[in-house]
Amino acid sequence: MQDPQRFNIRAWLLWTAGFLSFPIAGIAAEAVVGRIDDAGSALVGGLVAGAVIGTGQWLVARRLLDAQTWIPATAVAMGVGLLVGAWVVGYGTSLGELALMGFITGIPLGAAQAYLLRGRVASAWAWGVAVPLLWALGWTVTTAAGIDVERQYAVFGALGAITFMALSGVLLDRLRAAAPSAQPGPPTALA
């Protein structure tokens, strides 16, 4: 029997592999709206990217997440967050602007997802606090890596996505392990 308090490396690796949804989300958003350079493109680009990312996260954590709520909530929250975040920074692409845009985008995203995680993990509010910080970090890593962010993408690149998913996966595992319903039993992945 696996101790439910022990770090679940298999679940973490699977969650981290969900980073692949981010480049797909970026390509899909770019195909639909092009650059994120006005309110309409930010809202629609965020909705498209959020739907793809939410689907990717659900695919790697199906036992924890409900597709009927997680995917649409992630899409709407990212659409609203990107709309506000991109507007606040004037659609700029400097490191500081993208980190701030990411932080703002992460606020409704983290809040919506934390709401959906309540009852499934301990201290779901911690997810809501962490996502804006991790979303800002995703943009920071992408920008620092020299990615052509001046093309005004809807979401950060693969390096930022790996960073986001790996760190959020650690948090998700710890929140899951601390949940009162975590009982000894066979090892289970988040999927």
Secondary structure, DSSP 4 states (H G I P E B T S, - for coil): -B-TTS--HHHHHHHHHGGGHHHHHHHHHHHHH-S--SHHHHHHHHHHHHHHHHHHHHHH-TTT--HHHHHHHHHHHHHHHHHHHHHHTTT--SHHHHHHHHHHHHHHHHHHHHHHHBTTBTTTHHHHHHHHHHHHHHHHHHHHTT--GGG--SS--HHHHHHHHHHHHHHHHHHHHTSTT--SBS-----
